[in-house]
Amino acid sequence: MPELVHPFSRRVARAAAPYAERNEKPPGRIDAVLLAVLARLRRPFALGLQRGRRMADYVERIQREVDALSDADLRQAAQDLRPGLRREGFVPDLVARSFALVRAAAGRTVGMRHFPVQLIGGHAMLEGMLAEMETGEGKTLTATLPAATAALAGMHVHVITVNDYLAERDAAAMRAVYEALGLSVGVVKSGEEPAQRRAAYAADISYCTNKDIGFDYLRDSLALETRKGRGRLLLEKLLQRSERLDTLLLRGLHFAIIDEADSVLIDEARTPLIISGGQGGEAAAGLFGTALEIARQLESGSDFLISRRERTVTLTDHGRSRLKELAQSLPQEWRSARGREELAQQGLSALHLFEPDVHYLVREGKVLIIDEYTGRVMPDRSWERGLQQLIELKEGCEATGMRTTLARVTYQRLFRRYLRLAGMTGTASEVAPELEAVYGLKVLRIPTNRPVMRRNHGVRLYATRERKWQAVADTVARITRAGRPVLIGTRSVAASEELGALFAASGVDHVLLNARQDQEEAEIIARAGEAHQVTIATNMAGRGTDIRLGPAVADQGGLHVILTEFHESKRIDRQLFGRSGRQGDAGSYEAITSLEDDIFRRHARSTAAALSARYGRQSQPLPAWAVFSLQAVAQHSAESANSHMRRATMEQDKRLDSALAFAGKAE
């Protein structure tokens, strides 16, 4: 059979290092631009799909022979593949044999057998690509193909998901498949002791979250002190001095398969991961309490300017002079112009850019950050540079201690260090150039197993928020009368609760899912496809969960999804719409929005104002041309701003790395 992929013997061999990772520098700005241009011009779809189909055909030809093996022989056959995969790499004959074994094991243990399109998706990931697969096409099962094959080749595999619930769920669902092949599975959970985490990472295949991987890598970096310290590990291993090896959590960065890869690599890449050391809280309360008082005395327009598009606050010349006057009698920290301006700007950001129930929750006297892309709380995260303490004081909570940065890493740098990187998601086409330019990940769209039956009911844009909510209520009443379930997506906790209160007042039975009910997520989603069910949810309902239809619901038209405000990225809108019509089921979706939505106020203010002046008194939806032009302007502006923020994060990372190198402390 002709070769389908290039052998990767070199990278498989490098996985034998004590702490394996790539030592690659990020591309320069000019290189990144050229890579992005080339990514747009390149069309990997046809070639990658062709190779995947040839591999799927090859697997089908040998499947009958593999299916005839007993359970014991199946396990032994998998172990017999190990030497060849280690020696020759991912060559077609061995990959096809491995895929056939995984497929047989899945059929026997979990009652699911990989479809040909899943074989194509698995092959794409083994090649180091990002497989774009529709919602409900079985990404969790598909990942077992490259994960098991790489593990048999001696690579330690991290299957990375966006939260603990999905990591535990997917590991539990697929554990029997791996164990049938003689492979071990570990699950890394938040809050575990180092010994438990080390044991989970010691397994052949470890399920974990992107945040766990990032922070554990940073902890290992601190233990290793410098990047040169990694080179000493081999000598220590040869000399049987294992004290430092025994303290490490990971075994290196071998092969990562990232679920919901666009969320991890794009949406969350704006914020670096930081490990910090704590200092006393009393000093923090005094310093930041003063900063908040001063920020409240500054006036918008004359003393500072707010850019909601960029989410920044900038002091004017008048504001700097005013700040200098206010700080004259204050302690030493306020004598430096740079220091007091930083404190004032952070205080202004806390007051004007961060809103409760949108950007954070206050729960049991603590400020918890809400992930704006998933709608989930992030209890292990805090803002840096005093912003966390300022918001705590703003909300009347006890200020936590000052934090000093001990180690930091961006997702861009972290995931480029894997010897091999792959991913899967339902939505990546829009950011394919950036994924290839930054991470070297080509996107391959995988065909669906069955035709998509989801129907698009279009977009309605109303002049006011009140008219929008009334249109949503009318639509819900009409759809549920037919016995169909409805899922309504909102952008924030506040918006979901506003709509919930409206429904409660009008007697509409509904279930609410946002960051306040995150512990009940699985149970709520399990019921969301039942007849007459109405579910109001933030983005929590948009990723990683399938909504299965109740009896007879498909015959009535399936699940209907209503988006009530466009997100900053079209990808996230597609994720919500993808909750309906899974695996060829019937379903439909629409968007019902208003000129007063946050995205239009922040990213298309002048266009929205012009439309409001013309159509503000109109009770009917605005014309179609107005809808699509406003959406295009707002989302293009938002995505450009977010892309700029990600580039800024990378540039800051380079500057910090250069500074540390000059001081002799770089990795």
N, C-alpha and C positions, 0 to 999 in steps of 0.2 A: 504493500500500500504506500502511495506517496506521502511524504512528510507533510503534516498539517501545521505544525508549530515548530518554532526553533527550540532546540534543547536548552535547558537552563541548568546544566550540570554545575556550572560555576557557582550560581547562587545557592543551589542545594548544598554544595560542599561547604560554602561559607557558613551555613547554618550550624556547623559543628563547633564554631567558636564559642568560648565561655559566655560572652554577652554579645550576640551577633546583632549588627545594625550597619546600615550604610552610612558612609561619611561623605555626604554630598552637599555641596553648597547650593543655595537657592539660585535660580537664574537671575542675572542682572536685569535691570529695567528694560533695556533694549532687547535682550534675549527673550524676556517674557512677552513683549509686544509681538515679536516675530513668531514665537510659538503660538500665540493666540490667533494670529492671522493665518498661519499654516493649518491650525486646527479647524478654522472655518472653511478653508479651501479643501481640506482632506475629506474624503468620504469613506470612512472605515466600514460603513454599514454593509455594503455588498460583499466585500472580501471577508470580513469577520463572520458574517452570516453564512457564507458559502463554506468556510472552514468548519463552522459549528454543525452545519447540516451533514457534511461528510463524516464528521465524528459521530453524530447521532446514528447515521446509517451503519457505520462500523460497529457501534455498540449493539445495534439491533441484530446484526449478523452473528454475533457471538453470544447473544443473550440466552438463547435456548440451551447452549452448552453449559453456561454458568448456572442457569435455573435448575439444572439437573443435579447439581452438587448438594450433598447433605449439609446440614448446618455446620458440622465439624469441618468438612472439606472446604466449605465457603470461608470459614475463618482461617484455615491453613493457607488457602489460595491467596488471601489478602496478605498474610505474613510473607508468603513466598515472593510477593511483588517488591518487598522492601529493598533488597539488594540492587535490583535492576533500576528502580526509581532513583536510588541514591547515586548509582554509578552513571546512568545515562540521562537522567533528568526526565522532563515531561515529554517524552516522545510518544507518537500516536498509538503504537501497539500497547504500551504499558498503560497509557491514560484510558484507552478504550476498555481494557481489561478491568481497570480499577472502577470505572464508571458502571460497568456491567455488574460488578460485585456489590457496589453500593446500592444499585437499583434493586438487585435481588434481595439484599438485606432489608431494604425499606419495605418491600412488598411483604416479607415474612414477619417483620416485627411491628410495624405501625400501620400496615394495611394500605399503604400508599405506594404507587409505582410511578416513577418519574415519566412524564410525558416527553415526547421528542423535543418540544420547545424548551423544556427544563434542562434536557441534556445540552442543548445549544447554549442556554444561559450559564450552566455550570462550566462548560468549556471556555466561554468568554471570560469568566472570572479566573479560571486557572491560567489563562493567557495574560492576566494582569489588566483586565478591562473592567469597566463598570457596566453591568447589565441592567438596562432599563426594562422593567417588566410591569405590566399592568397590575393594579390592585387585585388580589385574589388569585393570582397565577401561581402561587406557591413558592415564594422566594425562600422561605424557611427550609423547605425540603430541597430546593435547588442548591442551597449552600452546602448541603452534605456532600455533594459531588467533589467540588474543589477542596473542601476542608479535609475529607478523608484521604483524598489522593495526596495532598501535600503532607499530611501527617504520616502517611506510609512512607513518604520520601525522607522522613526525618526532620521535617520542619515543624516547629511549634506554632500552632494555628490559633489566632485570636479571632473569634467571631464577635464583632463589635455591634452593639445595639444602642438605642438612645436612652433606655431606662432599665432599672433593675427588674421590673415586672416582665419586660420582653425577654431579657437575658435568661431569667429563670424559666419562663414559659417555653422558650425555644429549646433550651438545653434539655428540659424534661421531655419535650415532645420528640426530640431526635436522639436522645441518649441510647435507646435500644438499637438504633441503626449502627451507631459507631461501635457499641460493645459487641455486636454480632461479628464485627470485623477485627476484634481484638484491640480496639482503641479505647483509651480512657477519656472521660469528659469531666471538666471542672466548671464551676460557676463562681464568679467573683461577685460578692455582694457588698454593698456599702455598709460600713460600720464593723466589718469583721476585723479580727486581730491579725497581725502580720503573719503568724504561722498558718492561719486558715487561708489567707490570700496566697501565700507561697505554695501551699498544697494545691490550690485551684489552678494556679499558673503552671504547676509541674505536670498537669495532665497533657495528653497529646493535643486535645482541642479544648480551649477555654472560652466560655461565653462570658462577656463582660460589657461594661458601658465605655463609651469614649472618655468620660471623665475619670473613671477608675484607671484606665490605661494611662491617661495623661499624668495623673497625680502619682501613680505608682512608679512611673518612669522617672518623674522628678525626684521621688524619694530615693530611688536607686542612684540617680545622678549625684545627690548629696552624699550618699554612702561611698560612691566612687571618687568623690571630691572633684576630679577634673576628667576631661575626656581621655587624657593620657593614662588615667587610672585603669581604663578598660584594657589597655595593652598589657598591664601587669597581671591581669587575671589569669592568663594562660600560664605564665611562669609560676604563679602561686598554685595553680592546679597541678602542674607538673611536680612541684615540690611538696604536694599534699598539704599545703597550708590553706585550709578551706574556711577560715574564720570569716573573711569578708564575703566569700561566695555564699556562705550560709545566711548572711543577713540580707541578701538581695531578694527582691520579690519576683521580678521577671527573669526569664532566661534569655532575654534579648528581644529584638523586634524582627521576627522571622517572616510571617505571612499574616496579613490582616485582611479579613473579609468584612467590609463595613456595610451593615444594613442601614437603610435610609441614608445613603452616603451623601446625598446633596445637603441634607440637614446638618450632618456632622462637618463635612468638608467646606461647605459654603456658608450656611447660616450661622453656625457657631464659631466660624473662623475669625470673627471680628474681635473676639475677646481672648487674650492669652490665658493660659492656666498658670496660676501662681501659688507657690507654697510660701507661707509667711510665718514669722515668729511673732508671738504676742508680747505686748507690753502693758503696763498698768492702764486701767480704764478711767481713773479719776483725772489724769492729765488730759486724756483725750476729750472727756466731757467738758472740761474747762476751755480748751483750745477751740473745739468745734462749736461749742455753745456760743462763744464770742463771734466766731465766723458767721453763724446763722443770724445772730442779732445784727451784725453789720450788713449782711446781705439783705435783710429786711428793710434797711434804711436807704438802700440804693434804689433809684428810680429807673424803670424801663424806658428806653428811648434816649434819655439824657446821660445816664450813667452806664448803661449796658444795652447790648443788642442781642436778641434771641433769634437763632436760626433753627426753626423746628425741622426743617428739611435735613440739616446736618446734625441736629441735636447738639448744638453747641451754644455757649454763652460767651460773649466777648465784651470786655470792658472798653469803654470809650476813653478818650483823653480826659474828658471831664470826670468820668468815673474814677480814673486813677488818681486824679488830684483830690477828689472827694474822699477816696479810700485812705490816702496819705494823711488827711486831716483827722479822720476818724481813728486812725491807728496811733496818733502821736503819744497818747498816754498809756498805750497797751504794752505788754511784756515784750521781751527780746524777739520772740518769734515773728512779731509784726514789724520789726525795724527794716527787714530786707524787703525791697520793692517786689522782687520776684516771689518771695514766700507769701507775702500778704495778698498779692494778686491771685496766686494759686488758690489760697484759702477762700478768698471772696468768690472766685469763679466756681469753685466746687459748692459753696454755699448757695449761690444763685442757681446752679444746676439742680441741687436737691429741692429747691423751692419751686422751680418753674418747669423743669424738664421731666421729672419723675412723679408719676401719679399713683396713689393707692388703688388697688384693684385693677390696675392696668400693667404697671411695671413691677409691683410688689404687693404682697399681702402682709397684714399685721396679724400675727397669730400667737396667742399666749404671751404677749409682751415682746415678741421678736419680729423683726423685719425679714421676710423671706422673699427672695427674688423670684419673679415669674419669668419663665422662658417664653419670650413673645412668639416663638415659632412653634412650640409644642403646647403652650398653655399650662405647663406643669410647674410646680414650685421646685426650686433647687435649694434644698436645705443646707447643702454643703458648700454653697457659693456665697461670696460677699464681694461688694464693690471695693475697688482699691482707691488709694490716695485720699482717704478720709471721707469719701462719698457715703460709705456704709454708715459711719458714725453720725454724719450730718442728717441722713434720712431717719435714723433711729431717734435722734433728738427732735427732729421735726415732728415725729409721730408720738412724742412723749414716752418713748421707750428708753431703757437704760442703755447708755452707749457702751459698746464693746471696746476692748483695748485697741490701742494703736497696733498696726501690723507692719513688720519689716520684711521686705521681700528676701527670701532665701534662695529661691530657684524659680525660674519661669520658662515656659516654652509655648510657642504657638502651635496650633494644629497643623499649619502649613509645614513647619519644620519637623514636628513629631512624625507625621505620617509619611513624609519623604524618606525618613530613616528606616522604614521597613525594607527588608530585602525584597519583599514582594507585596504589592498592594492591589486589592481588588474591591469591588463594591457592587451593590445592588440597590435599586430604588425604583419607584414608579414614575419619578419626575426628575429628569436630568438634562434633557435636550436643550433647555434654555440656557444652561450654564456649561455646556460641553466645552466651549473654547477655554474657559477659565480652569476647568478641571484638568484639561490636558496641559495647559500652560504651566500651572502651579504644581500639579501632582503627577503629571505624565499619564493620567488615566483617560483612555479613549472611551467614549460612550457607544455602546452597541444596543440598539433597540431590538428586543426579542419579540417575535410575533406571538399573538395570543393563541391559546389552545382552542378556544371557541370564538366565533365572531362576537364583537362587542355590541350589545343590544341597548346600551344606555342612550336615552333621548335628551337632547338639549332643548329646553324651553325658552332659552334666550335670557336677556338682561332687561330689567326695568329700573329706571332711575327716576326718583321722585324729588321734588324740590325740598321737602323737609323731612326730618327724622320721624315726626309723628305720622305723616302719610305713609312712610315706608313701613313702620310697624303695623299700621292698620292693614296694608296690603299683605304683609306676612300673615297676619291673623286670618284674613279672608281666605288666603291660599291654603293655609293649614286646615281650616274648617272644610273647604271643598275637597281636599285630598283625603282627609281622614274619613269623611262620609262614605267614600268608596272602599273603605277597609284597608287603605294603604298606610304604612308608617311614614313619618316625616322626620328627617334630621335637619336641624337648623344650626348653621355655623355662625358664630360671632367671633369678633377679634379680641375681646377682653372679658375679664370676669365681670366688670361693671356693666357692659352691654348685655351679657347673658342674663344677669340678674334684673336688669331693666325690662327685658322682654319677658322674663319669668314672672315678674310682678304684674305686668300687663295681662298675661294669660291667666294668672291666678284671680285677678279682679274680674275677668270676663268668664270665669268658670271653665277654662280649657285645661283638662288634665295633661300634665307634662312631667318630664324628668329633667333635672338640671345637672349638667356635668361640666365642672370647671375646676380650678385649682383647689377650691374648698372641699370638693368631693373626690380628690384624686385617689383615695384609698378604695373607692367603690367603682373605679373606672371599668374593670372587667365585667362586673355584674351589670352595670348600666348598659354597656355596649352589647352584652349578650341578649338584652331585651329590646334593643333598638330596632330590630327588624320584625317585631311582632305586629299583628294587625292593629290599626288605630293608634299605635304608639307615637307619641310626640316627644322628641329629645332635643333639648337646647344644649349646645356644647361649644366650648372654645376649641382651639386647634387640637386639643387632646384627642378628639374623635377622628382626627385626620391622618394619623400615622400608626402603622404597626398593628392595626386591629381590623379584622374582617367582621362585617355585620351580616349575619346569616338570617335569611328570610324565614318567617313563620309559615305554617301550613296555609296554602292557598293564596299567600300574599303575591307570589310571582304572577299568578293568573290575573290579579287585579292591577298589575302594572309595576309591582316591586316597590323598592324604597325610593322616596322622593327627597332630594337634597336641596335645601335653600341656603345660599350664601347671602349674608346680610351686609357684608362690607368687603370690598376687595382688599387683598393683602398686598404687601409691598412687592411680592414676587408672584408672577403668574403660576409658578410651580406649586405654591401652597394652595391656590385656588383649585388647581387640578387635583391636588391630593384630596381635598374635601369632596369634589365632584366624584372622585374615584371610589368613594364609599358605596355608591350605588352601582348596580350592574356588574357585580363581581362574577367571574367565571361564566360569562354568557347569560347571567340572570337578566330579567327585565329590570328597568330602573329609569329614573329621569332626574334632571337637575335644572336649576335656574338661579339667577342672581337677582335680588331685590335690594336696591341701594338708594342712597340719598345724597344730595349735594352737601349735606352737613357732615358726612362721614369724615373721620379723622384723616384718612389718606388724601382726600381731596383738599382739606384745609391745610395740610402740611406740604403737599407736593404739587398741587395744581390750584393754588389759591386764586390767582387772577382769572383763570378759565372758569372755575366754579362760581366766582363772584359775578362774572359776566352772564353766565347761564341763569344764575339766581335772579339777577335784575330783569332778565327777559321772561323767565318762566316761573318766578317765585309764587305767583298767585294761582298757578295751574294745579288742579287736583289730580289730573291724569299724568301718566308717565311722560317724561320728556322724549323728544324725537330720537330715533335710533342713531342718527349721526352725532347727536350730542353725547349719548352714552359712550359710544366707542372712541370718540375723540378725547373725552375727559379721562376715560380709563387708560388710554394709550399714553397720554401726557403724564398722568400721575404715576403709573407703574414704571414707565421709563425713567422718570426723575428719581423715584425711590430706589430702583435697582442700580442706577448710576451712583447715587449717594452711598449705598451699601458696598458697592464694588470699590469705591474710593476709600471707605473705611477699612476694608480688608487689605487693600494695598498699603494704607498707612500703618496697619498693624505689622505687616511684613517689613516695612521700612524701619519702623521703630525697633523691631527685633534685630535687624542688621546693625543699627546704630549701637544698641546695647551690647551686642556681641562684640563689636569692634572695640567699644570702651572696655569691656571685660578683658579682651585679649591684650590691650595695651597695659592693663593693670596686672596681667599675668593670671587672671582668674577665669578665662574662657574655658568652654568645654573642650 
